[in-house]
Amino acid sequence: MKHLSIQGANWAFSDEGAGKALMLVHGFPLDRRLWSGVAADLKEFRVITVDLPGFGQSTLGKGFTIESLADGLATLVESPKLGPLTLAGLSMGGYIAEAFASKYESSLDRLVLVDTKAEADNPQQKQGRDKMIDMVRTGGSKAVADDMLGKMLSPETIRTSPQLVRELRNLMVAVPPKTIEIALAALRDRADYVSVLQRLKVPVMIIVGKDDVIAPPSLAETMQKAAAGSKLEVIPAAGHLAPLEQPNAVADALRRFMA
Ligand code: MLT
């Protein structure tokens, strides 16, 4: 595990292997272990997995927005001189990757958007974020984990992998309530990135779990239309967490895209 102080927070990340650089950014409310199976499969690349501030082994610092996290990643990319690299983000990690691409496209070789979308929250979704902020204030991380758990995985994963369901709940419960609260505000206040996708020049791949109900395949198709020439990979037997549910299928898609 490596550490770098960025914007007053201690960012933990792992940086393993040699070859083309691939940075993997987790979603909400998770940490870099979301990508463990994918990273283990991609032995031929230099794979960097990041704990965002307040998640996993990183400290929170003074808080964040989606844009400040993109700036933090840019600092991380510069410090060991990684770029241009392939950046892949899941859900919240995808929003951060979109913000990164908007500002730092020259640091990118390729962009991969997993179980995510490009549109900003609508008023109803913003209200949902505020309700969840109340939920974490009163019920803690457990309340948020129990509210989200059923929507994160495909019915098949829930049926066949009780161990994975337990591990996922543990991951979510481990995120401090303060981090969850700040992340929810960051998600609520994020910009719309549709125009970013429309103007990007780097190759883009979109990956979506066939059963994702949080960022469903219909939204992945919208992103594919926005990003001219982009590829779309639909992963069977996966919900919102395709890299956790089907790590080898996601690794194969990344391998083909980076070849
Ligand atoms: C995530 O998985 O990062 C979140 O579900 C994203 C969101 O709620 O928009």
py3Dmol code that shows the C-alpha trace and the ligand (Angstrom):
import py3Dmol

protein = """\
ATOM      1  CA  MET A   1       0.000   0.000   0.000  1.00  0.00           C
ATOM      2  CA  LYS A   2       1.305   3.462  -0.881  1.00  0.00           C
ATOM      3  CA  HIS A   3       0.230   6.812   0.518  1.00  0.00           C
ATOM      4  CA  LEU A   4       0.223  10.339  -0.825  1.00  0.00           C
ATOM      5  CA  SER A   5      -0.887  13.522   0.903  1.00  0.00           C
ATOM      6  CA  ILE A   6      -3.289  15.386  -1.397  1.00  0.00           C
ATOM      7  CA  GLN A   7      -5.466  18.378  -0.455  1.00  0.00           C
ATOM      8  CA  GLY A   8      -4.907  17.658   3.269  1.00  0.00           C
ATOM      9  CA  ALA A   9      -5.993  14.007   3.063  1.00  0.00           C
ATOM     10  CA  ASN A  10      -3.839  10.906   3.136  1.00  0.00           C
ATOM     11  CA  TRP A  11      -4.721   8.941  -0.021  1.00  0.00           C
ATOM     12  CA  ALA A  12      -4.011   5.188   0.128  1.00  0.00           C
ATOM     13  CA  PHE A  13      -3.506   3.334  -3.134  1.00  0.00           C
ATOM     14  CA  SER A  14      -1.866   0.226  -4.456  1.00  0.00           C
ATOM     15  CA  ASP A  15       0.339   0.299  -7.533  1.00  0.00           C
ATOM     16  CA  GLU A  16       1.266  -3.140  -8.797  1.00  0.00           C
ATOM     17  CA  GLY A  17       2.653  -4.767 -11.909  1.00  0.00           C
ATOM     18  CA  ALA A  18       4.306  -3.348 -15.005  1.00  0.00           C
ATOM     19  CA  GLY A  19       3.055  -2.511 -18.479  1.00  0.00           C
ATOM     20  CA  LYS A  20       0.306  -0.131 -19.560  1.00  0.00           C
ATOM     21  CA  ALA A  21      -1.056   1.843 -16.609  1.00  0.00           C
ATOM     22  CA  LEU A  22      -4.679   1.342 -15.555  1.00  0.00           C
ATOM     23  CA  MET A  23      -6.195   3.270 -12.652  1.00  0.00           C
ATOM     24  CA  LEU A  24      -9.399   1.918 -11.066  1.00  0.00           C
ATOM     25  CA  VAL A  25     -11.706   4.156  -9.011  1.00  0.00           C
ATOM     26  CA  HIS A  26     -14.426   2.745  -6.762  1.00  0.00           C
ATOM     27  CA  GLY A  27     -18.042   3.815  -6.255  1.00  0.00           C
ATOM     28  CA  PHE A  28     -20.183   4.783  -3.262  1.00  0.00           C
ATOM     29  CA  PRO A  29     -20.065   3.673  -0.440  1.00  0.00           C
ATOM     30  CA  LEU A  30     -17.200   1.277  -1.123  1.00  0.00           C
ATOM     31  CA  ASP A  31     -13.423   1.201  -1.346  1.00  0.00           C
ATOM     32  CA  ARG A  32     -10.667  -0.090  -3.613  1.00  0.00           C
ATOM     33  CA  ARG A  33     -11.453  -3.725  -2.722  1.00  0.00           C
ATOM     34  CA  LEU A  34     -14.317  -3.435  -5.224  1.00  0.00           C
ATOM     35  CA  TRP A  35     -11.630  -4.014  -7.873  1.00  0.00           C
ATOM     36  CA  SER A  36      -9.630  -6.827  -6.176  1.00  0.00           C
ATOM     37  CA  GLY A  37     -10.784  -9.584  -8.540  1.00  0.00           C
ATOM     38  CA  VAL A  38     -10.278  -7.465 -11.656  1.00  0.00           C
ATOM     39  CA  ALA A  39      -6.798  -6.343 -10.550  1.00  0.00           C
ATOM     40  CA  ALA A  40      -5.791  -9.940  -9.756  1.00  0.00           C
ATOM     41  CA  ASP A  41      -6.805 -11.003 -13.276  1.00  0.00           C
ATOM     42  CA  LEU A  42      -4.946  -8.206 -15.108  1.00  0.00           C
ATOM     43  CA  LYS A  43      -1.381  -9.338 -14.458  1.00  0.00           C
ATOM     44  CA  GLU A  44      -0.076  -7.832 -17.713  1.00  0.00           C
ATOM     45  CA  PHE A  45      -0.785  -4.213 -16.684  1.00  0.00           C
ATOM     46  CA  ARG A  46       0.381  -1.770 -14.076  1.00  0.00           C
ATOM     47  CA  VAL A  47      -2.803  -1.534 -12.011  1.00  0.00           C
ATOM     48  CA  ILE A  48      -3.419   1.301  -9.562  1.00  0.00           C
ATOM     49  CA  THR A  49      -6.427   1.032  -7.234  1.00  0.00           C
ATOM     50  CA  VAL A  50      -7.292   4.055  -5.127  1.00  0.00           C
ATOM     51  CA  ASP A  51      -9.142   4.545  -1.841  1.00  0.00           C
ATOM     52  CA  LEU A  52     -10.903   7.895  -2.202  1.00  0.00           C
ATOM     53  CA  PRO A  53     -10.583  10.249   0.832  1.00  0.00           C
ATOM     54  CA  GLY A  54     -12.502   8.930   3.842  1.00  0.00           C
ATOM     55  CA  PHE A  55     -12.981   5.475   2.252  1.00  0.00           C
ATOM     56  CA  GLY A  56     -10.916   2.327   2.902  1.00  0.00           C
ATOM     57  CA  GLN A  57      -7.511   3.269   4.280  1.00  0.00           C
ATOM     58  CA  SER A  58      -7.540   6.922   3.185  1.00  0.00           C
ATOM     59  CA  THR A  59      -8.239   9.760   5.591  1.00  0.00           C
ATOM     60  CA  LEU A  60     -11.048  12.204   4.864  1.00  0.00           C
ATOM     61  CA  GLY A  61      -9.184  15.503   5.149  1.00  0.00           C
ATOM     62  CA  LYS A  62     -11.412  18.534   4.813  1.00  0.00           C
ATOM     63  CA  GLY A  63     -14.037  16.960   2.570  1.00  0.00           C
ATOM     64  CA  PHE A  64     -14.524  16.835  -1.192  1.00  0.00           C
ATOM     65  CA  THR A  65     -16.621  17.437  -4.273  1.00  0.00           C
ATOM     66  CA  ILE A  66     -16.601  15.302  -7.432  1.00  0.00           C
ATOM     67  CA  GLU A  67     -14.385  17.957  -9.076  1.00  0.00           C
ATOM     68  CA  SER A  68     -11.928  18.110  -6.163  1.00  0.00           C
ATOM     69  CA  LEU A  69     -11.613  14.316  -6.305  1.00  0.00           C
ATOM     70  CA  ALA A  70     -10.801  14.581 -10.029  1.00  0.00           C
ATOM     71  CA  ASP A  71      -8.103  17.154  -9.151  1.00  0.00           C
ATOM     72  CA  GLY A  72      -6.801  14.784  -6.463  1.00  0.00           C
ATOM     73  CA  LEU A  73      -6.550  11.963  -8.993  1.00  0.00           C
ATOM     74  CA  ALA A  74      -4.645  14.296 -11.331  1.00  0.00           C
ATOM     75  CA  THR A  75      -2.112  14.898  -8.536  1.00  0.00           C
ATOM     76  CA  LEU A  76      -1.863  11.146  -8.010  1.00  0.00           C
ATOM     77  CA  VAL A  77      -1.332  10.561 -11.728  1.00  0.00           C
ATOM     78  CA  GLU A  78       1.444  13.175 -11.811  1.00  0.00           C
ATOM     79  CA  SER A  79       3.324  12.089  -8.686  1.00  0.00           C
ATOM     80  CA  PRO A  80       4.640   8.724  -9.901  1.00  0.00           C
ATOM     81  CA  LYS A  81       4.420  10.006 -13.535  1.00  0.00           C
ATOM     82  CA  LEU A  82       1.795   7.536 -14.612  1.00  0.00           C
ATOM     83  CA  GLY A  83       0.084   9.312 -17.461  1.00  0.00           C
ATOM     84  CA  PRO A  84      -1.193   8.935 -20.086  1.00  0.00           C
ATOM     85  CA  LEU A  85      -3.131   6.073 -18.576  1.00  0.00           C
ATOM     86  CA  THR A  86      -6.426   4.280 -18.823  1.00  0.00           C
ATOM     87  CA  LEU A  87      -8.810   5.527 -16.145  1.00  0.00           C
ATOM     88  CA  ALA A  88     -11.795   3.376 -15.166  1.00  0.00           C
ATOM     89  CA  GLY A  89     -14.413   4.491 -12.649  1.00  0.00           C
ATOM     90  CA  LEU A  90     -17.509   2.754 -11.331  1.00  0.00           C
ATOM     91  CA  SER A  91     -20.630   4.824 -10.634  1.00  0.00           C
ATOM     92  CA  MET A  92     -19.384   7.684  -8.380  1.00  0.00           C
ATOM     93  CA  GLY A  93     -15.930   6.719  -9.663  1.00  0.00           C
ATOM     94  CA  GLY A  94     -17.360   7.168 -13.160  1.00  0.00           C
ATOM     95  CA  TYR A  95     -18.552  10.705 -12.366  1.00  0.00           C
ATOM     96  CA  ILE A  96     -15.042  11.456 -11.075  1.00  0.00           C
ATOM     97  CA  ALA A  97     -13.536   9.942 -14.231  1.00  0.00           C
ATOM     98  CA  GLU A  98     -15.832  12.141 -16.347  1.00  0.00           C
ATOM     99  CA  ALA A  99     -14.764  15.227 -14.365  1.00  0.00           C
ATOM    100  CA  PHE A 100     -11.139  14.138 -14.801  1.00  0.00           C
ATOM    101  CA  ALA A 101     -11.572  13.683 -18.564  1.00  0.00           C
ATOM    102  CA  SER A 102     -13.161  17.120 -18.802  1.00  0.00           C
ATOM    103  CA  LYS A 103     -10.089  18.819 -17.310  1.00  0.00           C
ATOM    104  CA  TYR A 104      -7.153  16.469 -17.850  1.00  0.00           C
ATOM    105  CA  GLU A 105      -7.852  14.681 -21.141  1.00  0.00           C
ATOM    106  CA  SER A 106      -4.163  14.924 -22.130  1.00  0.00           C
ATOM    107  CA  SER A 107      -3.320  12.626 -19.170  1.00  0.00           C
ATOM    108  CA  LEU A 108      -5.644   9.967 -20.556  1.00  0.00           C
ATOM    109  CA  ASP A 109      -4.958   7.188 -22.991  1.00  0.00           C
ATOM    110  CA  ARG A 110      -8.440   5.707 -22.653  1.00  0.00           C
ATOM    111  CA  LEU A 111     -11.524   6.199 -20.486  1.00  0.00           C
ATOM    112  CA  VAL A 112     -13.722   3.428 -19.087  1.00  0.00           C
ATOM    113  CA  LEU A 113     -17.093   4.187 -17.494  1.00  0.00           C
ATOM    114  CA  VAL A 114     -18.591   1.328 -15.481  1.00  0.00           C
ATOM    115  CA  ASP A 115     -22.155   1.142 -14.105  1.00  0.00           C
ATOM    116  CA  THR A 116     -22.454   4.905 -14.221  1.00  0.00           C
ATOM    117  CA  LYS A 117     -24.117   7.742 -16.131  1.00  0.00           C
ATOM    118  CA  ALA A 118     -23.350  11.223 -17.426  1.00  0.00           C
ATOM    119  CA  GLU A 119     -26.463  13.179 -16.417  1.00  0.00           C
ATOM    120  CA  ALA A 120     -26.551  15.254 -13.241  1.00  0.00           C
ATOM    121  CA  ASP A 121     -29.111  14.445 -10.536  1.00  0.00           C
ATOM    122  CA  ASN A 122     -32.637  15.719 -11.228  1.00  0.00           C
ATOM    123  CA  PRO A 123     -34.559  17.530  -8.421  1.00  0.00           C
ATOM    124  CA  GLN A 124     -36.153  14.291  -7.217  1.00  0.00           C
ATOM    125  CA  GLN A 125     -32.789  12.537  -7.071  1.00  0.00           C
ATOM    126  CA  LYS A 126     -31.308  15.485  -5.158  1.00  0.00           C
ATOM    127  CA  GLN A 127     -34.126  15.129  -2.626  1.00  0.00           C
ATOM    128  CA  GLY A 128     -33.258  11.442  -2.338  1.00  0.00           C
ATOM    129  CA  ARG A 129     -29.656  12.400  -1.478  1.00  0.00           C
ATOM    130  CA  ASP A 130     -30.908  14.728   1.274  1.00  0.00           C
ATOM    131  CA  LYS A 131     -33.124  11.976   2.670  1.00  0.00           C
ATOM    132  CA  MET A 132     -30.145   9.648   2.744  1.00  0.00           C
ATOM    133  CA  ILE A 133     -28.048  12.307   4.510  1.00  0.00           C
ATOM    134  CA  ASP A 134     -30.750  12.363   7.219  1.00  0.00           C
ATOM    135  CA  MET A 135     -30.666   8.554   7.257  1.00  0.00           C
ATOM    136  CA  VAL A 136     -26.907   8.383   7.867  1.00  0.00           C
ATOM    137  CA  ARG A 137     -27.119  11.085  10.543  1.00  0.00           C
ATOM    138  CA  THR A 138     -29.735   9.160  12.478  1.00  0.00           C
ATOM    139  CA  GLY A 139     -29.030   5.509  11.612  1.00  0.00           C
ATOM    140  CA  GLY A 140     -25.323   5.552  10.773  1.00  0.00           C
ATOM    141  CA  SER A 141     -23.588   3.639   7.975  1.00  0.00           C
ATOM    142  CA  LYS A 142     -25.574   0.463   8.716  1.00  0.00           C
ATOM    143  CA  ALA A 143     -28.847   2.188   7.787  1.00  0.00           C
ATOM    144  CA  VAL A 144     -27.408   3.277   4.428  1.00  0.00           C
ATOM    145  CA  ALA A 145     -25.897  -0.158   3.778  1.00  0.00           C
ATOM    146  CA  ASP A 146     -29.210  -1.895   4.473  1.00  0.00           C
ATOM    147  CA  ASP A 147     -31.089   0.575   2.298  1.00  0.00           C
ATOM    148  CA  MET A 148     -28.714   0.121  -0.668  1.00  0.00           C
ATOM    149  CA  LEU A 149     -27.690  -3.526  -0.439  1.00  0.00           C
ATOM    150  CA  GLY A 150     -30.680  -4.995  -2.292  1.00  0.00           C
ATOM    151  CA  LYS A 151     -30.203  -2.616  -5.244  1.00  0.00           C
ATOM    152  CA  MET A 152     -26.470  -3.151  -5.711  1.00  0.00           C
ATOM    153  CA  LEU A 153     -26.308  -6.750  -6.958  1.00  0.00           C
ATOM    154  CA  SER A 154     -28.026  -8.835  -9.611  1.00  0.00           C
ATOM    155  CA  PRO A 155     -30.678 -11.330  -8.476  1.00  0.00           C
ATOM    156  CA  GLU A 156     -28.301 -14.060  -9.600  1.00  0.00           C
ATOM    157  CA  THR A 157     -25.450 -12.808  -7.391  1.00  0.00           C
ATOM    158  CA  ILE A 158     -27.795 -12.553  -4.416  1.00  0.00           C
ATOM    159  CA  ARG A 159     -29.007 -16.100  -5.017  1.00  0.00           C
ATOM    160  CA  THR A 160     -25.679 -17.770  -5.694  1.00  0.00           C
ATOM    161  CA  SER A 161     -23.118 -15.775  -3.647  1.00  0.00           C
ATOM    162  CA  PRO A 162     -24.260 -15.170  -0.050  1.00  0.00           C
ATOM    163  CA  GLN A 163     -20.604 -14.735   0.936  1.00  0.00           C
ATOM    164  CA  LEU A 164     -20.196 -11.861  -1.546  1.00  0.00           C
ATOM    165  CA  VAL A 165     -23.383 -10.235  -0.238  1.00  0.00           C
ATOM    166  CA  ARG A 166     -21.944 -10.347   3.303  1.00  0.00           C
ATOM    167  CA  GLU A 167     -18.595  -8.959   2.153  1.00  0.00           C
ATOM    168  CA  LEU A 168     -20.320  -6.121   0.343  1.00  0.00           C
ATOM    169  CA  ARG A 169     -22.355  -5.217   3.423  1.00  0.00           C
ATOM    170  CA  ASN A 170     -19.153  -5.214   5.498  1.00  0.00           C
ATOM    171  CA  LEU A 171     -17.505  -2.901   2.955  1.00  0.00           C
ATOM    172  CA  MET A 172     -20.395  -0.440   3.164  1.00  0.00           C
ATOM    173  CA  VAL A 173     -20.744  -0.573   6.952  1.00  0.00           C
ATOM    174  CA  ALA A 174     -17.005   0.171   7.281  1.00  0.00           C
ATOM    175  CA  VAL A 175     -17.370   3.595   5.610  1.00  0.00           C
ATOM    176  CA  PRO A 176     -17.565   6.303   8.315  1.00  0.00           C
ATOM    177  CA  PRO A 177     -20.901   8.204   8.471  1.00  0.00           C
ATOM    178  CA  LYS A 178     -19.121  11.541   7.934  1.00  0.00           C
ATOM    179  CA  THR A 179     -17.625  10.260   4.656  1.00  0.00           C
ATOM    180  CA  ILE A 180     -21.039   9.010   3.527  1.00  0.00           C
ATOM    181  CA  GLU A 181     -22.589  12.389   4.284  1.00  0.00           C
ATOM    182  CA  ILE A 182     -19.933  14.319   2.354  1.00  0.00           C
ATOM    183  CA  ALA A 183     -20.096  11.872  -0.554  1.00  0.00           C
ATOM    184  CA  LEU A 184     -23.892  12.206  -0.776  1.00  0.00           C
ATOM    185  CA  ALA A 185     -23.584  15.997  -0.969  1.00  0.00           C
ATOM    186  CA  ALA A 186     -20.874  15.614  -3.636  1.00  0.00           C
ATOM    187  CA  LEU A 187     -23.090  13.248  -5.645  1.00  0.00           C
ATOM    188  CA  ARG A 188     -26.076  15.602  -5.295  1.00  0.00           C
ATOM    189  CA  ASP A 189     -24.117  18.658  -6.404  1.00  0.00           C
ATOM    190  CA  ARG A 190     -22.150  17.126  -9.281  1.00  0.00           C
ATOM    191  CA  ALA A 191     -22.208  18.678 -12.746  1.00  0.00           C
ATOM    192  CA  ASP A 192     -23.747  17.206 -15.885  1.00  0.00           C
ATOM    193  CA  TYR A 193     -21.071  15.485 -17.980  1.00  0.00           C
ATOM    194  CA  VAL A 194     -23.035  14.734 -21.171  1.00  0.00           C
ATOM    195  CA  SER A 195     -21.271  17.552 -23.060  1.00  0.00           C
ATOM    196  CA  VAL A 196     -17.914  16.229 -21.829  1.00  0.00           C
ATOM    197  CA  LEU A 197     -18.623  12.842 -23.418  1.00  0.00           C
ATOM    198  CA  GLN A 198     -19.686  14.588 -26.625  1.00  0.00           C
ATOM    199  CA  ARG A 199     -16.357  16.366 -27.029  1.00  0.00           C
ATOM    200  CA  LEU A 200     -13.842  13.748 -25.827  1.00  0.00           C
ATOM    201  CA  LYS A 201     -11.216  12.585 -28.320  1.00  0.00           C
ATOM    202  CA  VAL A 202      -9.821   9.639 -26.313  1.00  0.00           C
ATOM    203  CA  PRO A 203     -11.323   6.186 -26.879  1.00  0.00           C
ATOM    204  CA  VAL A 204     -14.171   5.458 -24.462  1.00  0.00           C
ATOM    205  CA  MET A 205     -15.583   2.131 -23.311  1.00  0.00           C
ATOM    206  CA  ILE A 206     -18.787   1.794 -21.322  1.00  0.00           C
ATOM    207  CA  ILE A 207     -19.375  -1.301 -19.202  1.00  0.00           C
ATOM    208  CA  VAL A 208     -22.707  -2.068 -17.574  1.00  0.00           C
ATOM    209  CA  GLY A 209     -24.131  -4.978 -15.610  1.00  0.00           C
ATOM    210  CA  LYS A 210     -27.156  -6.318 -17.470  1.00  0.00           C
ATOM    211  CA  ASP A 211     -29.210  -6.129 -14.242  1.00  0.00           C
ATOM    212  CA  ASP A 212     -27.933  -2.763 -12.984  1.00  0.00           C
ATOM    213  CA  VAL A 213     -30.977  -0.915 -11.597  1.00  0.00           C
ATOM    214  CA  ILE A 214     -29.015   2.120 -10.296  1.00  0.00           C
ATOM    215  CA  ALA A 215     -27.302   3.004 -13.609  1.00  0.00           C
ATOM    216  CA  PRO A 216     -29.200   0.730 -16.002  1.00  0.00           C
ATOM    217  CA  PRO A 217     -28.185  -0.396 -19.527  1.00  0.00           C
ATOM    218  CA  SER A 218     -30.564   2.206 -21.051  1.00  0.00           C
ATOM    219  CA  LEU A 219     -28.372   4.977 -19.555  1.00  0.00           C
ATOM    220  CA  ALA A 220     -25.237   3.185 -20.730  1.00  0.00           C
ATOM    221  CA  GLU A 221     -26.679   3.310 -24.255  1.00  0.00           C
ATOM    222  CA  THR A 222     -27.301   7.046 -23.850  1.00  0.00           C
ATOM    223  CA  MET A 223     -23.647   7.491 -22.889  1.00  0.00           C
ATOM    224  CA  GLN A 224     -22.545   5.406 -25.838  1.00  0.00           C
ATOM    225  CA  LYS A 225     -24.498   7.672 -28.198  1.00  0.00           C
ATOM    226  CA  ALA A 226     -22.994  10.778 -26.578  1.00  0.00           C
ATOM    227  CA  ALA A 227     -19.394   9.513 -26.852  1.00  0.00           C
ATOM    228  CA  ALA A 228     -18.897   9.068 -30.592  1.00  0.00           C
ATOM    229  CA  GLY A 229     -17.176   5.797 -31.469  1.00  0.00           C
ATOM    230  CA  SER A 230     -17.369   4.403 -27.933  1.00  0.00           C
ATOM    231  CA  LYS A 231     -17.746   0.710 -27.192  1.00  0.00           C
ATOM    232  CA  LEU A 232     -20.442  -0.789 -24.979  1.00  0.00           C
ATOM    233  CA  GLU A 233     -19.971  -4.028 -23.037  1.00  0.00           C
ATOM    234  CA  VAL A 234     -22.980  -5.501 -21.244  1.00  0.00           C
ATOM    235  CA  ILE A 235     -21.977  -7.987 -18.525  1.00  0.00           C
ATOM    236  CA  PRO A 236     -24.465 -10.816 -17.888  1.00  0.00           C
ATOM    237  CA  ALA A 237     -25.314 -11.916 -14.326  1.00  0.00           C
ATOM    238  CA  ALA A 238     -24.161  -8.578 -12.911  1.00  0.00           C
ATOM    239  CA  GLY A 239     -25.989  -5.669 -11.313  1.00  0.00           C
ATOM    240  CA  HIS A 240     -24.526  -2.308 -10.252  1.00  0.00           C
ATOM    241  CA  LEU A 241     -21.206  -3.820  -9.178  1.00  0.00           C
ATOM    242  CA  ALA A 242     -20.047  -5.696 -12.284  1.00  0.00           C
ATOM    243  CA  PRO A 243     -16.337  -5.693 -11.202  1.00  0.00           C
ATOM    244  CA  LEU A 244     -17.263  -7.401  -7.918  1.00  0.00           C
ATOM    245  CA  GLU A 245     -19.875  -9.756  -9.367  1.00  0.00           C
ATOM    246  CA  GLN A 246     -18.126 -10.750 -12.605  1.00  0.00           C
ATOM    247  CA  PRO A 247     -14.464  -9.717 -12.215  1.00  0.00           C
ATOM    248  CA  ASN A 248     -13.147 -11.948 -15.005  1.00  0.00           C
ATOM    249  CA  ALA A 249     -15.677 -10.698 -17.565  1.00  0.00           C
ATOM    250  CA  VAL A 250     -14.837  -7.089 -16.654  1.00  0.00           C
ATOM    251  CA  ALA A 251     -11.093  -7.835 -16.809  1.00  0.00           C
ATOM    252  CA  ASP A 252     -11.552  -9.405 -20.253  1.00  0.00           C
ATOM    253  CA  ALA A 253     -13.421  -6.343 -21.504  1.00  0.00           C
ATOM    254  CA  LEU A 254     -10.603  -4.097 -20.205  1.00  0.00           C
ATOM    255  CA  ARG A 255      -7.978  -6.354 -21.782  1.00  0.00           C
ATOM    256  CA  ARG A 256      -9.671  -6.201 -25.203  1.00  0.00           C
ATOM    257  CA  PHE A 257     -10.097  -2.427 -24.972  1.00  0.00           C
ATOM    258  CA  MET A 258      -6.496  -1.770 -23.951  1.00  0.00           C
ATOM    259  CA  ALA A 259      -4.968  -4.133 -26.534  1.00  0.00           C
TER     260      ALA A 259
END
"""
ligand_1 = """\
9
MLT
C -22.342 4.639 -6.674
O -22.465 3.424 -6.845
O -21.240 5.209 -6.685
C -23.586 5.428 -6.419
O -24.690 4.597 -6.419
C -23.725 6.513 -7.411
C -25.020 7.245 -7.336
O -25.805 7.011 -6.405
O -25.261 8.072 -8.211
"""
view = py3Dmol.view(width=600, height=400)
view.addModel(protein, "pdb")
view.setStyle({"model": 0}, {"cartoon": {"style": "trace"}})
view.addModel(ligand_1, "xyz")
view.setStyle({"model": 1}, {"stick": {}})
view.zoomTo()
view.show()
